[in-house]
């Protein structure tokens, strides 16, 4: 049996994984144990560490997500197609991302040594930060007795001492992970009372890039984008927070290229217990893509533990999408995309409008070549834009692929009744469309793709994104009742 590692006292969890030598870290507060690797891969490990990467409830052996990661696509001035994707993590042909930051000289380049130096995921608890700040405030306060307030003495934990606030290598940004700079000298010095600055009550920080080596997963040109990622959870004061993991992605274009039609999104291989009885859905009004069981009992299959009776639902919601390109006006709130499910429209402010969910797609394993795994750069780009790999647009109804040239095109797969204004069908309101049992009754292993954009990504531009993985399980009413419970939690979040 493989040894199981858990986080204790907010220490960093690092192991060597396969031949890629990547560390990983976990959030393990509340009901979810969530794992991310140093290259941004989320989810289950390889054969050296076969436990679930998204275990919920903790300790139950059940998982709602097998694998996930960021996708990007766009074109540069020379007409080249740039793509960066994360699929799985078994070998270099499945990931276009690598640990570490990029140079800031416009080349957007890096080295293997820099990748190795950042082959870590740094994890910290807010209680440690609070205690650290309190100790140094006491030391600096003549009215505070350190011996009374800290009778056992104090040593800063490794999670604070080793926080990656700086990169001292010439040619890179000197600042990485955010920190409290108590004396405002610009340096991270825990001995002087400086401490990590994080979101939530437990958080991780990881920095990654798409430009260490050629892209073997997508085959597209690299961007030269650096991603600074903070995942975080709140110590649950209620079931919504206790069953949610937040992800903040801060993207920086370190290249000299301007990328047109830049789209980004998330690949999610949702496996809700048994992966062969799941249905996929989209709630574009909530910027949510989700998975639920097609029967009221989720039995074990293919080595995966089932959830049993009254199975849950789980999904990813976009809480903060990318800013639209500036146009100097307050774009009005309408029933069209991106205004319908975006942010900042019609609020008396200019150029603060953000995209919501722009598209959602589903790909199957196994299935015929057009709706299964992409393998060319154009395929990945099209999946981020509600288009099948052969160039056929997503169509409304059945499985979303139609040979009828007159079929109604759409932006969201399986939206149910959650697009009442027809935002995803150019204003043509349709009857609800949800996934149904195929004939013959073999459920494919569904993978989900969300899309956001397009935007123009300028050299040096920063893009700030926020997502939430939310899990819910209704007490009764069958499998689909858990979708309603999930939507209520997303509203709460």
JOFENCOR-V663664 format. One record per residue. N is the residue number from 1. PHI is phi in degrees with one decimal (NA if undefined). Layout:
# JOFENCOR-V663664
N;PHI, N;PHI
This chain:
# JOFENCOR-V663664
1;NA, 2;-69.7, 3;-70.4, 4;-99.9, 5;-106.2, 6;-127.8, 7;-81.0, 8;-126.7, 9;54.6, 10;60.1, 11;-76.3, 12;-79.6, 13;-103.8, 14;-138.9, 15;-140.7, 16;-92.6, 17;-119.2, 18;57.6, 19;-80.4, 20;-81.8, 21;62.3, 22;-98.2, 23;-78.5, 24;-138.8, 25;-134.1, 26;-134.1, 27;-97.7, 28;-136.2, 29;-87.6, 30;68.9, 31;-93.7, 32;-120.9, 33;-108.4, 34;-121.8, 35;-117.7, 36;-133.8, 37;-98.9, 38;-67.0, 39;-98.5, 40;92.7, 41;-70.6, 42;-112.4, 43;124.9, 44;-65.4, 45;-88.9, 46;-89.8, 47;-63.8, 48;-76.3, 49;-150.6, 50;-79.1, 51;-66.7, 52;-61.3, 53;-97.8, 54;-140.1, 55;-92.0, 56;-153.4, 57;-67.8, 58;-58.7, 59;83.6, 60;-93.1, 61;79.6, 62;-99.9, 63;-132.5, 64;-109.3, 65;-146.8, 66;-93.3, 67;-157.1, 68;-161.2, 69;177.4, 70;-78.7, 71;-118.1, 72;-141.1, 73;-153.6, 74;-179.6, 75;-115.4, 76;-101.9, 77;-58.2, 78;-78.5, 79;89.0, 80;-74.2, 81;-94.0, 82;-103.8, 83;-142.1, 84;-144.8, 85;-135.9, 86;-123.1, 87;-110.6, 88;-133.3, 89;-139.2, 90;-76.3, 91;-155.5, 92;-64.0, 93;-78.6, 94;-113.2, 95;-146.7, 96;-103.5, 97;-120.0, 98;-143.4, 99;-65.6, 100;104.4, 101;-84.2, 102;-117.6, 103;-63.7, 104;-106.7, 105;-90.0, 106;99.0, 107;-77.5, 108;58.8, 109;-106.0, 110;-158.7, 111;-130.1, 112;-62.9, 113;-64.5, 114;-66.1, 115;-62.0, 116;-64.8, 117;-69.1, 118;-114.9, 119;-82.1, 120;-145.2, 121;-122.0, 122;-94.7, 123;-123.0, 124;-147.1, 125;-101.5, 126;-63.8, 127;-60.8, 128;-66.9, 129;-64.4, 130;-60.9, 131;-65.1, 132;-62.6, 133;-63.3, 134;-63.9, 135;-61.5, 136;-71.6, 137;-65.7, 138;-66.4, 139;-58.6, 140;-84.9, 141;-106.7, 142;-63.1, 143;-90.4, 144;-105.4, 145;-93.6, 146;-60.6, 147;-64.5, 148;-81.7, 149;-74.2, 150;-130.9, 151;-63.5, 152;-92.5, 153;79.7, 154;-148.4, 155;-129.2, 156;-63.4, 157;-68.8, 158;-58.8, 159;-62.7, 160;-90.4, 161;-61.7, 162;-95.4, 163;-55.9, 164;-81.3, 165;-69.2, 166;-125.2, 167;-124.8, 168;-84.6, 169;-76.0, 170;-59.5, 171;100.2, 172;-113.5, 173;-59.8, 174;-72.7, 175;-115.6, 176;-123.2, 177;-71.6, 178;-67.6, 179;-150.9, 180;-77.1, 181;-105.0, 182;-65.0, 183;-109.0, 184;55.5, 185;-95.6, 186;83.0, 187;-112.9, 188;-89.8, 189;-133.4, 190;-58.0, 191;-65.6, 192;-94.7, 193;105.8, 194;-65.6, 195;-151.5, 196;-58.1, 197;-111.6, 198;-131.2, 199;-94.6, 200;76.2, 201;-102.2, 202;-144.5, 203;-148.1, 204;-123.9, 205;-130.3, 206;-145.8, 207;-119.5, 208;-145.1, 209;-150.1, 210;-117.1, 211;-134.6, 212;-83.0, 213;-137.3, 214;-57.2, 215;-85.3, 216;-88.3, 217;-78.4, 218;-101.3, 219;81.6, 220;-85.5, 221;-70.7, 222;-67.6, 223;-93.2, 224;82.7, 225;-105.0, 226;-100.6, 227;-121.5, 228;-104.0, 229;-116.2, 230;-122.6, 231;-101.5, 232;-156.2, 233;-134.5, 234;-107.5, 235;-64.2, 236;-63.3, 237;-98.4, 238;-170.1, 239;-65.3, 240;-65.9, 241;-66.3, 242;-68.6, 243;-121.5, 244;-134.7, 245;-117.5, 246;-99.6, 247;-131.7, 248;-108.1, 249;-108.7, 250;-111.9, 251;-95.9, 252;-130.7, 253;-81.0, 254;-88.2, 255;-95.6, 256;-94.4, 257;-87.6, 258;-96.5, 259;-105.4, 260;-92.1, 261;57.3, 262;-75.2, 263;-120.6, 264;-138.3, 265;-174.1, 266;-126.8, 267;-93.4, 268;-128.0, 269;-91.8, 270;-70.0, 271;-123.9, 272;-87.1, 273;67.1, 274;-65.0, 275;-79.9, 276;-102.0, 277;-136.6, 278;-100.9, 279;-112.0, 280;-106.2, 281;-144.6, 282;-130.3, 283;-118.3, 284;-64.9, 285;-67.3, 286;-107.1, 287;54.0, 288;-128.3, 289;-119.1, 290;-146.7, 291;-127.0, 292;-150.7, 293;-82.1, 294;-86.0, 295;-129.2, 296;-83.3, 297;-132.2, 298;-104.1, 299;-84.4, 300;-64.9, 301;-161.3, 302;49.9, 303;81.1, 304;-94.9, 305;-71.5, 306;-86.5, 307;-86.3, 308;76.5, 309;-66.1, 310;51.1, 311;-69.9, 312;-85.4, 313;-131.5, 314;-149.2, 315;-158.7, 316;-113.5, 317;-112.1, 318;-87.3, 319;-94.6, 320;-150.3, 321;-90.4, 322;-74.4, 323;-63.7, 324;-69.4, 325;-60.8, 326;-64.3, 327;-135.8, 328;77.9, 329;-131.5, 330;-88.1, 331;-63.6, 332;-74.6, 333;-82.0, 334;-134.3, 335;-92.2, 336;-103.3, 337;-79.0, 338;-91.2, 339;-65.0, 340;-60.8, 341;-120.8, 342;-92.0, 343;-129.9, 344;85.3, 345;-86.2, 346;63.6, 347;-113.2, 348;73.1, 349;-119.3, 350;-103.9, 351;58.5, 352;-113.5, 353;-75.3, 354;-122.4, 355;-68.5, 356;-97.8, 357;-69.2, 358;-91.7, 359;-162.7, 360;-143.9, 361;-137.0, 362;-133.2, 363;-121.0, 364;-116.8, 365;-133.3, 366;-93.2, 367;-170.2, 368;-70.1, 369;-57.7, 370;-71.5, 371;-116.7, 372;-113.6, 373;-55.7, 374;-73.0, 375;-144.6, 376;-113.3, 377;-52.6, 378;-63.2, 379;-60.3, 380;-63.8, 381;-61.3, 382;-66.8, 383;-60.8, 384;-78.8, 385;-132.7, 386;54.0, 387;-135.7, 388;-74.8, 389;-55.6, 390;-83.6, 391;95.4, 392;-72.5, 393;-73.3, 394;-57.6, 395;-119.8, 396;-81.0, 397;109.2, 398;54.0, 399;-102.3, 400;90.0, 401;-120.8, 402;-132.2, 403;-85.8, 404;-81.3, 405;-66.7, 406;-96.5, 407;-66.0, 408;-74.3, 409;-81.4, 410;-152.4, 411;-107.8, 412;-128.7, 413;-87.4, 414;49.5, 415;-81.0, 416;57.2, 417;-104.4, 418;-99.4, 419;-130.5, 420;-68.8, 421;-104.2, 422;71.0, 423;-61.8, 424;-86.4, 425;-127.0, 426;55.3, 427;90.2, 428;-86.5, 429;-64.1, 430;-121.8, 431;-66.5, 432;-56.4, 433;-132.4, 434;-126.2, 435;-69.0, 436;-126.7, 437;-64.6, 438;-73.2, 439;-120.9, 440;-66.6, 441;-75.6, 442;-118.8, 443;-79.4, 444;-71.8, 445;-75.6, 446;-77.8, 447;-122.6, 448;-113.9, 449;-135.9, 450;-99.9, 451;-128.2, 452;-134.7, 453;115.5, 454;-88.5, 455;-134.9, 456;-99.3, 457;-103.5, 458;-85.0, 459;-57.9, 460;79.1, 461;-72.3, 462;-107.1, 463;-126.0, 464;-110.6, 465;-128.2, 466;-139.2, 467;-125.4, 468;-141.0, 469;-90.0, 470;-126.3, 471;-121.6, 472;-150.5, 473;-139.9, 474;-67.7, 475;-76.5, 476;-160.2, 477;100.1, 478;90.3, 479;-60.9, 480;-71.8, 481;-62.2, 482;-68.3, 483;-64.8, 484;-61.3, 485;-65.0, 486;-63.6, 487;-61.4, 488;-64.5, 489;-69.3, 490;-62.3, 491;-60.5, 492;-65.3, 493;-61.5
